[in-house]
Amino acid sequence: MKDYIPELSEIRMVRRAPDHAVKLSTEDSAYVENCLRHVERAFGFDAFPGLKFGQISARALIKSFIDWWRGLEPADEDQREALAKLPSAIRLLDTFSALLEEQARR
């Protein structure tokens, strides 16, 4: 994994995300889990050993997705495809986090 300096927007996305598991819609949850599992399969690791998808905090997910998207170097087509899915999963989690943040302010 290559070193990188996180951008301010990435730091803010991680800080904004809840530090607990969140209840996404069935469709959104399936999409985010699919992205996670694709990266795990393509790169050959278990990102959150011992945890079911529904137990992983939104903050841990978005941080991992950002770190992988910026730091992993794909060696084949499957790895490139797995990484190509991450920006949309990151945006989905960030949008959900922003919605929760806005609701909390009301």
C-alpha positions as CSV (number, residue, x, y, z in Angstrom):
1,M,0.0,0.0,0.0
2,K,1.4,3.4,-1.0
3,D,1.7,6.3,1.4
4,Y,-0.6,9.3,0.9
5,I,-1.5,12.5,2.7
6,P,-5.2,12.6,3.3
7,E,-7.1,15.6,1.9
8,L,-9.1,17.8,4.2
9,S,-12.3,16.6,2.7
10,E,-11.4,13.0,3.4
11,I,-10.6,13.8,7.0
12,R,-13.9,15.6,7.4
13,M,-15.8,12.6,5.8
14,V,-14.3,10.3,8.4
15,R,-15.0,12.6,11.3
16,R,-18.6,13.2,10.2
17,A,-19.3,9.4,9.9
18,P,-20.9,7.9,13.0
19,D,-18.6,5.8,15.1
20,H,-21.2,3.0,15.3
21,A,-23.0,0.8,12.8
22,V,-25.8,2.5,10.9
23,K,-29.0,1.3,9.4
24,L,-28.8,1.9,5.6
25,S,-31.6,1.0,3.3
26,T,-31.5,-2.6,2.1
27,E,-30.3,-1.5,-1.3
28,D,-27.6,0.8,0.0
29,S,-26.4,-1.7,2.6
30,A,-26.1,-4.4,-0.1
31,Y,-24.2,-2.1,-2.4
32,V,-21.7,-1.0,0.4
33,E,-21.2,-4.6,1.5
34,N,-20.7,-5.7,-2.0
35,C,-18.0,-3.1,-2.4
36,L,-16.3,-4.3,0.8
37,R,-16.4,-7.9,-0.1
38,H,-15.1,-7.3,-3.7
39,V,-12.1,-5.5,-2.3
40,E,-11.5,-8.2,0.3
41,R,-11.7,-11.0,-2.4
42,A,-9.7,-9.1,-5.0
43,F,-6.8,-8.2,-2.6
44,G,-7.0,-11.3,-0.5
45,F,-7.7,-10.0,3.0
46,D,-10.4,-9.9,5.7
47,A,-10.8,-6.3,6.6
48,F,-12.9,-6.7,9.7
49,P,-12.3,-10.2,11.1
50,G,-14.9,-11.5,13.4
51,L,-17.5,-8.8,12.6
52,K,-20.6,-9.2,10.5
53,F,-21.2,-6.3,8.0
54,G,-24.0,-4.9,10.2
55,Q,-21.6,-4.6,13.2
56,I,-19.0,-2.4,11.4
57,S,-19.1,1.3,12.2
58,A,-19.8,3.8,9.4
59,R,-16.6,5.6,10.4
60,A,-14.5,2.4,10.1
61,L,-16.0,1.6,6.7
62,I,-15.5,5.1,5.2
63,K,-12.0,5.3,6.6
64,S,-11.0,1.9,5.2
65,F,-12.6,2.7,1.8
66,I,-10.7,6.0,1.5
67,D,-7.4,4.4,2.6
68,W,-7.9,1.6,0.1
69,W,-8.9,3.8,-2.8
70,R,-6.0,6.1,-2.3
71,G,-3.4,3.5,-1.1
72,L,-3.9,0.2,-2.8
73,E,-2.2,-0.4,-6.1
74,P,-4.2,-2.7,-8.4
75,A,-2.3,-5.5,-10.1
76,D,-5.1,-6.9,-12.3
77,E,-8.5,-6.2,-13.7
78,D,-10.5,-7.6,-10.8
79,Q,-8.5,-5.3,-8.4
80,R,-9.1,-2.3,-10.6
81,E,-12.8,-3.0,-10.7
82,A,-13.0,-3.4,-6.9
83,L,-11.2,-0.1,-6.4
84,A,-13.4,1.6,-9.0
85,K,-16.5,0.9,-6.9
86,L,-15.1,2.6,-3.8
87,P,-15.7,6.3,-4.7
88,S,-19.5,5.7,-5.0
89,A,-19.6,3.8,-1.8
90,I,-17.6,6.6,-0.1
91,R,-20.1,9.2,-1.4
92,L,-23.0,7.1,-0.3
93,L,-21.7,6.8,3.2
94,D,-20.8,10.5,3.4
95,T,-24.2,11.5,2.1
96,F,-25.9,9.4,4.8
97,S,-23.6,10.8,7.4
98,A,-24.4,14.3,6.4
99,L,-28.1,13.6,6.5
100,L,-27.7,12.2,10.1
101,E,-25.7,15.3,11.0
102,E,-28.3,17.6,9.6
103,Q,-31.2,15.7,11.4
104,A,-29.3,16.0,14.7
105,R,-29.1,19.8,14.3
106,R,-32.8,20.2,14.0
